[in-house]
């Protein structure tokens, strides 16, 4: 996958670093070519860790990791193809796109800051009901289902661990009381507890690996789509967009995919786990006692909601200031600002 000037090391093995710090690029099986065991335990990065232990990593040393499907040009083509299908199906027919520009690009309508009336209506829709959101859902619904399955396994593991601990403690109490409980039962419970701790590492990392990879791929596709859109705009549409706005879109705003993708599953997994905990505690104690314990957790939700709204307002104000700051910085670098 990576061209080298001479014979490279065998797959899976790190190349030795000659004296002086230079070396041949590292070559090893990519993510798409490794076995499911290697993906589960992330052992496919061992050659990279071996190389890093011997000397500084170069850019060529990591080019073998991502599969061909994860490269930016392939991601962009896939997104544009799916976006065209979604737009043809879900684009509102009553939208007023404004006068068409070059390559069929709509110019901004008057008095709309770069948006026609139809575009303004679409801008007010919820993120996952926009054409971009529907496109991403259609591209990653399979990975999102897989992530949901992993979070179900994690929830089951977290709920099963205290049950196993309870049974082990009951065995210890019976053993101390001289009731002669079966010895094998104690060993089984101890083994289950150890297994729960070990599997939690694998389950949790697989869950977040899938989410973080989805967020990374979504971010790359949206960045490519923003650049492609800017290149297709006509001069009238570009005139109402500042450089700072575009830079802020591709540098800061798209990072929300990295934040959302690993954690969106907890929007439904957390209430499910809370209900299961309420049920389990109710079976041990009573419903009112269990509800009192759960209520302390629920009481934090209004405070968190207020903080999120407040921080969201600060982010919007910061984004506007960042757009202006980047625009002024660009003018200073390119030449004197107008009026100076």
N, C-alpha and C positions, 0 to 999 in steps of 0.2 A: 504493500500500500504506500510505503514511503520510499522514494528513490534514494539510493545511496551510491557513493562513488566507488565502493568496493564491495566484496562479499560481506554481508551483514551477519549478525549472530543468529543462531537457530531460533525458531519461534519459542517464546516463553523464557528465553534466557537473555540476561542483560549483557551488553557488550563491555569489554574491558576498556578502561580509559587510559590511553597512552600518556606518557610523561609530557607535561605541558598543558594538560586540561582539555585537549580536543579529542573527539571520539566520533565514531560512526553513529548515525541516527539509530535509535532503538527500534527494533522491529519485533512485534509480537502479535498474536491473534487479536483481532478487534472484538468488540463487545458482541457483535452479531455472530461471531464464529466460535465462541466459547460454549462450554456445556452449561446445563442448568445448575449443576453443582457449583461450578465456578461463579456463576451469577449469584447464587444464593449466598455464598461466603465471600464474594468479592475478591477471589483469589487471582482473577485475571490482571489485577493491578500489581501483583508481586514483582514482575520484571521492572516496572516503573519505580517501585520503592527501592529495589536493589540498585538501580541506576542512581537514584537520588542519594542513597547512602554513600556512593562512591564519588560523587561530584555534583556540581550544579546542573540542573536540567535545562535543556534547550527546547525551543519550540518544536523542532523536528522530533523530539523524543516522545511527544504525546499525540502526534497526528494519527497514530495507528489505533487509538482507543475508540473514537466514535465511528459507528458504521456509516456507510455511504448515505443512508436515508436521513442521517442527522446533519449532513452538511448544509450550509446556509443556502446554496443555490437550489438544492433539491427540496428543502423545506419551503422556499419561496414559490417554486413552481407548483408544489402540491397545494399550498394555501391559495394561490391565485386561481388555480383550476376549480377548487371547491368553492371559493368565494363567488366565482362567476355563476356556478350552478345555484347557489343559495340566493344570489341577487336576482337571478331570472325568476325564481319561484316566489320569494318573499318580499321583493321590493314593492312599496306601495304604488298603486297605479295613479293615485290622485296627487302624487308629489309633483311639485313644479320645479324641475331641475334648473331652470334658468336658461339663458342662451348657451348653446353648446360651444365649447372651445375646441382646440385642436385635439385630434384623436378621440372625439366624442366626450371630452371632459366638460362638465358643466361649469360655467362661470358663476361666481357668487351673485346672488340677487342684491338689489339695492337696499341699503339700510339694514343688512343682516349680518354684517361683519364676516362676509365670506360664505354665508349659507343662504340658500333659497328658502322659501316657506316650507317646502316639503322636507328639505334637509334639516331645518330647524325642528320640525316635528319629530324626525327620526332621532335627533340629538337628545330629545327629552325621554326617550325610551330607556327602560332598564338595560344594564349592560348585556345580560344574557339573552335579551330579546332583540338586540341589534343584529344586523347582517354579519358583522364580525363575530359576535358572540355565538350565533348559530353555526357559523362556519367552524369555529374552534370546537364546539360541542360535537359536530358531525365528524371531525377529524380525530377526536380523542375520546369518544364515548366508550370504546373498548378498554382503553387504559384506565378510564375513570371507574368502570365497573370492576376491573381488577383491583384497583385501589380500594374500592368499597369492600371487596371480599377480604382483603388483608386487614382492613380496620375491624371487620366483624370478628376475624380471628383474634385480633389484639384485645377487643372487648371481652370475648369469651375467655381469653387467657387471664385478663385482669380480674374477671369475676370468679374464675375457677381457683385462682391462687389462694384467696382467703378461705374458701371452702376446704381446700386441702390442708391449710394451716390449722383450721378448726378441728378437723378430724385427727390430725397429728397431736394437737394439744390434748384432745380427749383421750387419745391412746396413752399419752404420758401420764395424765391424771389417773387413769385406770391402773397403769403399771405401778405408780407410786402408792396407790391405795391397796395394792396387793391382790387385785382382782384377776391377775394372770391373763391379760388379754393376749391374743395371738401375736407372737413376735414378728411374724411375716408382715402383719398389718402395719406395724410401726416402720419396718424397712420400706414397704411400698409407699407409705405417706411421705417419708423422708426423700425417697427417690422422685416422687411426683413434685415435691417442692423444689428440688434441685433442677428438675427438668423444666419447670415453669420459669425459673430464673434464667436458664440457658436459652430457651426458645424465645424469651422476650427480646433478647438481643437481635435475633434473626428477624423476628416478626416486625419489630419497630423499625429497623433499618430498611427492610424491604418496603414497608409502607411509605416511609419518607423518601426513599430513593425513587419510587415510581412518581410520587407527587412532585418532587423537585425536578425530575427529568421532564415531566410534562410542562411544568412552569417555564423551564429553560427553553424548550422547543417552541412553546407559545410565544415567548418573548422574542425569539429570533424571527419567527414568522411575522409578527406584528411590526417589528423594526423594518424588515424588508418591505412589508406592504406600505409603511409610511414613506420610505424613500422612493418606492415605485410611484406612489401617488403624487409626491411632490414633483417628480420628474415629468409626470404627465400633465400637470397643471399648466394653464396658459398664463400669460403675463398678468392679466387682470386678476386672476385668482391668487397668484403669488404675491401681488402687491399688498394684499390685505393680511398676509401672514408674515410675522416677524421671524427672523432667524432664531431668536431665543425660544419662541414657541415650539418650533420644530425640534430644536436641540433638547428642549425639556421633555418633549414627547418620547424621543428615542433613548434618552438617558435616565430619566427619573420615572415617568409615568408607567412605562412598560414593566418596570420592576415590580409592580403590583402582582403580576402573574407569578413571580417567584414567591410572593407572600401568600397568595391565595391557594395555589395549586396543592401544596402539601396539607393544608388545613381545612379545605372546604368540606371534607367528609365528616368532620366533627360537628357540622351543623345538624346532622341527623344522628350521628353515632353518640354524641354526648347526651342528648335527651333519652336515647334508648338505654344507654348505660345507667343514667340516673333513675329511670323507671325500674330497671332490674335491681339496682341497689335498694330502692324503696321497697320492692317486693321481698327481697331477701331479708332485709332488716325487719320487715313486718312479720315474717314467718318466725323469726327468732324472738322478737319482743312483742310489740303490737303496733297497729297502724299509726296511732297518734304519736307514739315515741319516735317511730321512723320518720314521720312527717316533720316533726320538730327538728330532727337532724338535717333533713333535706332542705328545710326552709332557710337555714343559715346560708346554704350555698345559693339558693334562689334569690336571697336578699341582695346579693352582690350584683345581680344582673342589671337593675336600674342604674346603679352607680357606674357600671362599666359602659352602659349605653350612653349616659350623659358625657362621660369622658371621651367616648368615640366620636360623638357629634362635635364636641369642642375641638378635639384634635383634627377632625376632618375640616372644620372651618379654618384652622390654622394652616393646614396643608394647602387649601385653595388659595389663601392669601399669599402663602410662600411661593406657590407656583406662578402667580401673577408677577410677583417681585422678581422671581428667577428669570422669567421671560424677558423682562425689561433689562435686567442686569446682563444677560447674555447678549442681548441686542446692542447695548451700549459698549460692551467689551469688544464685540465684533467690529463696530464702527471705529473704535479707538485703534484696533490692530490694523484695519484696512485703510484708515485715513482719518482725517479730522472730522468729527461729527458736524452735521449741518448747523450753521449759525455760529461756528467757532473759528 
